[in-house]
Amino acid sequence: MNALAHKLVRFALRSLIGLVLTAGVGVGLYLLFAYHFTYSSGESVGFVQKISYKGWVCKTWEGEQLRAVSTLPAIPEKFNFTVRDSQVVDQINAHIGQKVVLTYEQHRGLPNCFGETEHFVIDVKAAPEQ
């Protein structure tokens, strides 16, 4: 192989490695941003219907809340959520069958390995009685 061909092969290999590293850093920065910055936050009031630890490779706590409705007759809405913290899961389990307020943060654009939903519950408290 002559010197020019050798230089072209080295240039192509370095370019490919640089492209792969740049793409990897870009994906990493995007995930870091999406994971740490909240798109929206809020509260949901209702009865937690289920919470389960599921997933093939990435296990996450996934739950479902039946939102309380103020006017009857109305079809209750389901609120699907993910929980990252096992202490929050314990708080949810302590309030099963009770009306609760779930405080959540919405993180858009995360892969399913972080959770099946965009809504991540960060706090639970008993709903005030009216």
N, C-alpha and C positions, 0 to 999 in steps of 0.2 A: 504494500500500500504506500502510495507516495505521501509526501508531507501535507499537501493540500487536502487530500481525502481524510487524513488523520485529524487535521484541524477541524474539518467540517463535522466529523463524527463527534469530536469532543464538544464542539459548540452546540450541536443538536442535543447531546446528552445533558449538558449543563442547562440548556434552555428548558428541557423537559423537567428536570429536577427543580428548577426555579419555579416553573409553572405549578407543579404539584405542591410545593411548599407554600406558594402564594395562595393557592386555593384553600389549602388546609388552614392557614392563618385566617383567611377571610371567613371561612365557615366557623372557626373557633370564636372569632370576634362577634359574629352574628349571634351565635348561641349564648355567649356571655351577655350580650346586650338584651336579648329576648328573655333570658332567665332572670336577670336582675332588675329590669325596668318594667314597671307595671303599666299596662295599656289602660286599664280602668280598675276601680275598686268599688265595693259596695257591700250591702247586706241583703240576705234573703231570709225570710221568716216562714217557718213551716215545720213539718214533721219529717224527720229523717226516716226514710222507708227502708234503706239498706246501705250497708257499707261492707266492702269486701276487698281482700288483698288479692290482686290478680295480675296476670301477664305471663307470657311464655319466658321471655328473657329478662325483661325489665319489669319487676314486680312493683306495682303502685297501689295505693289505697284509693278505690273508686267508690263514690256514694251517689245516692239519689234522694232528693228531698221533695216531698209533696208540698208545694207552696200553699200557704193558708190564703183563702179567698175571703174577701170582706163582704161580698154580695152573694146570696144564695138564690136560686140554684145556679151554680156555675161549675164548669169542669175544672178541677184543680190542675195546675201546671206543674210539670216535673222539672226540677233543677238538678242537672248532673254536675258533679264536682269531683275534684281530686284533692287528696290530703297528703302532704309531704311529711308532716311531723307526727310521730307516733303518740305524743302527748295530746295532740288535738284529736286523734282517733279515740283515745281513752276518754276525753271529754264528751265526744259524740256518743260513745257507748254508755256513758253515765246518764245521758239524757234521752235514751231510747224511749219512745212513747210519749215524750213531752214536746211541747212547742218550743222550738229553739230559734235563735238568730245566728246565722252563719255569716261571719265576716270573711270576704274573699277578695282576692286579687286576680285580675285577668291578665294572662300572659299569652299573647298571640304569636303564632309562628313557631312554636316549639314542636319537636318531633314527638311521636307517641311514647317514646321511651321515658319522657319526663312526666307523662300523665295522659290519659285518654281525652281529657277535656281541657279547655282553656282556663277554667275557673279553679283556683287553688285556695282552699279554705285555710285561713290562718288563725281563726279564733271562733269559739263557740260559747254562747251564753244562753241561759233560759230566757224565753220571751216573757215580757211583763204581762201579767194577767189584766184583762180589761173587764 
